[in-house]
């Protein structure tokens, strides 16, 4: 019988593989002979079924669940190592299990808790890692994971909100493209062929439209193949190349309505991130430096780095340092300056983050209300041009008798 095992070597390296044995006892003996410490042993058929169902990536939902579970377990007095052991037994997703096994191994060696998260920079941001590090140092992991659960949930809700608002325009765009491809590549060439073979001499406008139709009819397959290849190449480069992704993001960010939404999203992320880091007890300059890497906006990142290195480092107050940067609205700057004097910057930043969530929602609705009629107008214009090109010669043909 085939078994799937997860085990650790003496140096702490985690291994995951299949082994053929009669029962679990024999698997344990074989692992012991290889100087491997077993962590989990299960029938391979069961594990493979799960591997097909679940991906190998730690998602936002996984991080929310992990943070929420750890906050809950620590709240009721469960030890950290015990909580990790329970999670290892309960979870089947390979990526998250591997992380948990590594955490367990490192904890047993006496290594810091945050060090394992630091090995997964693609899954866990510097904000997450530094919050865990600060919570571990101050003994407040419970509240840190509680705050992480709330902030990650809000981030996920905001992302889902933006995606949800864009679903209808995207579907409309896809439908418009399919209709356009059908008309231009299939319907129009056949109609133009009918007129050309009939010997009727259509007006210039119709000739131009029919000429376009004939061109697409002749080279349609090649053009569609190029379109498909271009779309595939675009998404591949977007997923694999950071430079290309920044280029696309930069172009999209310059669109007037979109630019304002991107700005608000950056300010929301700045407010939420900096609030969480200050609550965790990080020094303000360090918190701002970490936030700069998390905002996802080059202009805001540079502004935050200047605030930290050229403002606060030279003795300026937080309010004065923020006033020098034009990226921040005056309202935000004034609120930060007032909250600095009152001694509760993190609370104001948290309120600002919630405010920008509602602002982003409102802006997204405005964007969608602009996109929808533009797409419909574009589609109607194309269909109208083709219809006129067909109707005009037919009308001339009927009136000539």
C-alpha positions in Angstrom: 0.0 0.0 0.0 1.2 3.5 -0.8 1.5 6.0 2.0 2.2 9.8 1.8 4.5 11.1 4.6 5.8 14.4 5.8 9.0 14.1 7.9 11.9 16.2 9.0 15.6 15.5 8.7 18.1 16.1 11.6 19.0 19.5 10.2 15.3 20.5 10.3 14.7 20.2 6.5 11.1 19.1 5.7 10.6 16.2 3.3 7.3 15.2 1.7 7.0 12.0 -0.4 5.3 8.6 -1.0 6.5 5.3 0.3 5.3 1.7 -0.3 4.6 -0.3 2.9 2.2 -2.8 4.4 1.0 -0.5 7.2 1.7 2.7 9.1 4.0 0.8 11.5 6.3 -0.3 8.7 6.3 3.3 7.3 7.5 4.5 10.7 10.3 1.9 10.8 11.5 2.8 7.3 11.5 6.5 8.2 13.5 5.7 11.4 16.0 3.8 9.3 16.6 6.9 7.2 17.0 9.0 10.4 13.8 10.9 9.5 11.4 12.2 12.2 7.8 11.6 11.0 5.3 14.4 11.2 2.4 13.0 9.3 1.6 9.6 7.6 -1.5 9.1 5.5 -2.7 6.8 2.7 -1.4 8.3 -0.5 -4.6 7.9 -2.5 -6.4 10.1 0.0 -3.7 12.7 -0.1 -3.5 12.8 -3.9 -7.2 13.4 -4.0 -6.7 16.4 -1.8 -3.8 17.6 -3.8 -5.9 17.7 -7.0 -8.6 19.7 -5.2 -6.4 22.2 -3.4 -3.6 24.3 -5.0 -0.1 24.7 -3.8 -0.4 28.4 -2.9 -1.2 30.0 0.4 -4.2 32.3 -0.3 -5.6 35.3 1.5 -8.3 33.0 2.9 -5.7 30.7 4.3 -3.9 33.6 6.1 -7.2 34.8 7.5 -8.0 31.3 8.8 -4.5 30.8 10.3 -4.5 34.2 12.0 -8.1 33.8 13.3 -7.4 30.3 14.6 -4.2 31.2 16.4 -5.8 34.3 17.9 -8.6 32.1 19.2 -6.4 29.4 20.6 -4.0 31.8 22.3 -7.1 33.6 23.8 -8.3 30.5 25.5 -4.8 29.7 26.9 -3.6 27.0 24.4 0.1 26.9 23.9 1.5 28.0 20.6 3.1 24.6 19.8 0.0 22.8 20.8 -2.1 25.0 18.5 0.2 24.4 15.6 0.0 20.6 16.2 -3.8 20.7 16.1 -3.7 22.7 12.9 -1.3 20.2 11.3 -3.8 17.4 12.1 -6.9 19.4 10.9 -5.6 20.9 7.6 -5.0 19.0 4.4 -3.8 21.7 2.0 -0.2 20.8 1.2 1.1 24.4 1.1 -0.3 25.4 4.5 0.7 22.0 6.0 4.3 22.4 4.9 4.4 25.9 6.5 2.9 24.6 9.8 5.3 21.6 9.9 8.2 24.0 9.4 6.9 26.3 12.2 6.6 23.3 14.5 10.2 22.1 13.7 11.6 25.6 14.3 9.7 26.1 17.5 11.1 22.8 18.8 14.6 24.0 18.0 13.9 27.2 19.9 13.9 29.5 16.8 11.7 32.6 16.8 8.1 32.1 15.6 8.3 34.9 13.0 11.4 33.4 11.3 9.4 30.7 9.5 7.0 33.3 8.0 10.1 35.3 6.8 11.0 32.3 4.6 7.8 32.7 2.6 8.0 36.4 1.3 5.6 35.7 -1.6 2.9 34.5 0.8 3.5 36.7 3.8 4.2 40.4 3.5 6.8 42.3 5.5 3.9 43.8 7.4 2.6 40.4 8.5 6.1 39.2 9.4 7.0 42.3 11.4 3.7 42.3 13.2 4.3 38.7 14.3 7.8 39.6 15.3 6.7 42.6 17.4 3.9 40.5 19.0 6.4 37.7 19.8 8.8 40.2 21.4 6.2 41.9 23.5 4.3 38.8 24.4 1.1 40.1 22.7 0.7 37.5 19.9 -2.9 37.1 20.8 -3.8 40.7 20.0 -1.5 40.8 17.0 -3.2 37.8 15.4 -6.6 39.4 16.3 -5.6 42.6 14.5 -4.2 40.6 11.6 -7.5 38.8 11.2 -9.4 42.0 11.1 -7.0 43.8 8.7 -6.7 40.8 6.3 -10.5 40.4 6.3 -11.0 44.1 5.5 -8.4 43.8 2.7 -10.1 40.7 1.3 -13.5 42.4 1.5 -12.1 45.4 -0.3 -10.5 43.3 -3.1 -13.8 41.3 -3.5 -15.7 44.6 -3.6 -13.6 45.9 -6.4 -13.7 42.7 -8.3 -17.5 42.4 -7.8 -17.9 45.9 -9.2 -15.9 45.1 -12.3 -17.6 41.8 -13.1 -20.5 43.2 -15.1 -18.3 45.6 -17.2 -15.8 42.8 -17.9 -18.6 40.4 -19.0 -20.1 43.2 -21.1 -16.6 43.8 -22.7 -16.2 40.1 -23.4 -19.7 39.8 -25.0 -19.0 42.9 -27.1 -15.7 41.4 -28.3 -17.3 38.1 -29.3 -20.2 39.9 -31.1 -17.6 42.2 -32.8 -15.5 39.2 -33.9 -18.5 37.4 -35.2 -19.7 40.4 -37.2 -16.3 41.4 -38.6 -14.7 38.0 -39.2 -17.7 36.0 -40.3 -20.9 37.9 -41.1 -19.4 40.9 -42.9 -17.1 38.9 -45.3 -20.1 36.8 -46.4 -22.3 39.8 -46.9 -19.6 41.6 -48.9 -19.1 38.5 -51.0 -22.8 38.5 -51.9 -22.7 42.1 -53.2 -19.4 41.6 -55.0 -20.7 38.5 -56.9 -24.0 40.1 -57.8 -22.3 42.7 -59.9 -24.1 45.6 -58.1 -21.9 48.7 -57.6 -22.5 49.9 -54.0 -21.8 53.4 -52.8 -18.3 54.4 -51.6 -19.2 54.1 -47.9 -20.4 50.5 -48.4 -17.4 49.6 -50.5 -15.0 50.7 -47.7 -16.9 48.6 -45.1 -17.1 45.6 -47.5 -13.4 46.0 -48.2 -12.7 45.7 -44.5 -14.9 42.7 -44.3 -13.2 41.0 -47.3 -9.8 41.7 -45.6 -10.8 40.1 -42.3 -12.5 37.3 -44.2 -9.2 36.5 -46.0 -6.9 36.9 -43.0 -9.4 36.2 -40.2 -7.9 32.9 -39.0 -4.4 34.5 -38.8 -5.6 37.6 -37.0 -7.6 35.6 -34.5 -4.6 33.4 -33.8 -2.4 36.5 -33.3 -5.1 37.9 -30.9 -5.2 34.7 -28.9 -1.4 34.5 -28.7 -1.2 38.2 -27.7 -3.7 37.7 -24.9 -1.9 34.6 -23.6 1.5 36.5 -23.8 0.0 39.5 -22.0 -1.3 37.4 -19.0 1.9 35.4 -18.9 4.1 38.5 -18.7 1.8 40.1 -16.2 2.0 37.1 -13.9 5.8 36.6 -14.3 7.4 40.0 -14.9 7.3 42.6 -12.3 8.6 45.3 -14.8 5.8 44.5 -17.2 3.2 44.5 -14.4 4.4 47.9 -13.2 4.3 49.2 -16.8 0.7 48.1 -17.3 -0.2 49.4 -13.8 1.4 52.8 -14.6 -0.5 53.1 -17.9 -3.8 52.2 -16.3 -3.1 54.5 -13.4 -3.0 57.5 -15.7 -6.6 57.1 -16.8 -8.4 60.1 -15.1 -11.2 58.2 -13.1 -8.9 55.1 -12.5 -6.1 57.3 -11.2 -8.3 58.7 -8.4 -9.3 55.1 -7.4 -5.7 53.9 -7.4 -4.8 56.9 -5.2 -7.6 56.2 -2.7 -6.6 52.5 -2.6 -3.0 53.5 -1.8 -4.1 55.8 0.9 -6.4 53.2 2.4 -3.6 50.6 2.5 -1.3 53.2 4.0 -3.7 54.0 6.8 -4.6 50.4 7.6 -1.0 49.2 7.5 0.5 52.0 9.5 -2.3 51.8 12.1 -1.6 48.0 12.6 2.1 48.5 12.9 1.8 51.3 15.5 -0.7 49.2 17.5 1.8 46.3 17.5 4.3 48.6 19.2 6.8 49.3 16.4 8.7 52.6 16.4 7.1 55.1 14.1 10.0 55.5 11.7 10.3 51.7 11.3 6.6 51.4 10.9 6.6 54.0 8.1 9.5 52.3 6.3 7.6 49.0 6.3 4.4 50.6 5.2 6.3 52.2 2.3 7.0 48.8 0.9 3.4 47.6 1.3 1.4 50.5 -0.2 1.9 49.3 -3.8 2.2 52.9 -5.2 5.6 54.2 -6.2 4.8 57.9 -5.6 3.4 57.2 -2.1 6.3 54.9 -1.3 8.8 57.7 -2.1 6.8 60.2 -0.1 6.8 57.9 3.0 10.5 57.2 2.7 11.2 61.0 2.6 8.9 61.5 5.7 10.9 58.8 7.5 14.5 59.7 6.4 14.3 63.4 5.7 11.6 64.4 8.1 11.3 62.4 11.3 15.0 61.4 11.2 15.9 65.2 11.3 13.7 66.0 14.2 10.5 67.2 12.5 7.1 66.4 14.0 4.9 63.8 12.2 2.5 66.6 11.2 5.2 68.8 9.7 6.9 65.9 7.9 3.5 64.9 6.3 2.7 68.5 5.4 5.8 68.6 3.1 4.3 65.8 0.9 1.8 66.8 -1.8 0.5 63.2 -2.3 -1.5 63.4 0.9 -4.8 65.4 0.9 -4.9 68.3 3.4 -7.6 66.6 5.4 -5.4 63.5 6.0 -2.4 65.7 6.9 -4.5 67.8 9.4 -6.0 64.7 11.0 -2.5 63.2 11.5 -1.1 66.4 13.0 -4.1 66.7 15.4 -3.9 63.0 16.4 -0.1 63.3 17.0 -0.8 66.0 19.6 -3.6 63.9 21.1 -1.4 60.8 21.2 -3.6 58.4 19.2 -2.4 58.4 15.6 -3.2 54.6 15.2 -6.9 55.3 15.9 -7.2 58.1 13.4 -5.4 56.1 10.8 -7.8 53.2 11.4 -10.8 55.5 10.9 -9.2 56.9 7.7 -8.8 53.4 6.4 -12.5 52.7 6.9 -13.4 56.0 5.4 -11.4 55.2 2.2 -13.1 51.9 1.9 -16.4 53.7 1.4 -14.8 56.2 -0.9 -13.4 53.5 -3.1 -16.8 51.8 -3.2 -18.4 55.1 -4.4 -15.6 55.7 -6.9 -15.9 52.2 -8.3 -19.7 52.7 -8.9 -18.9 56.0 -10.7 -16.3 54.2 -12.9 -18.7 51.4 -13.7 -21.5 53.9 -14.6 -19.0 55.5 -17.1 -17.7 52.2 -18.6 -21.0 50.5 -19.3 -22.5 53.2 -21.6 -19.1 53.7 -23.4 -19.0 49.9 -24.2 -22.6 49.8 -25.3 -22.0 53.0 -27.4 -18.9 51.5 -29.0 -20.7 48.2 -29.8 -23.8 50.0 -31.1 -21.5 52.2 -33.3 -19.9 49.1 -34.9 -23.2 47.4 -35.5 -24.7 50.6 -36.9 -21.9 51.1 -39.4 -22.2 47.5 -40.7 -26.0 47.8 -40.8 -25.8 51.1 -42.8 -23.3 49.6 -45.2 -25.8 46.8 -45.9 -29.0 48.9 -45.9 -27.9 51.7 -48.2 -27.1 49.5 -51.2 -30.2 47.5 -50.6 -32.3 50.6 -50.6 -30.6 51.9 -53.7 -31.2 48.6 -55.4 -34.9 48.5 -54.5 -35.5 52.2 -55.6 -33.9 51.7 -58.9 -36.7 49.4 -60.1 
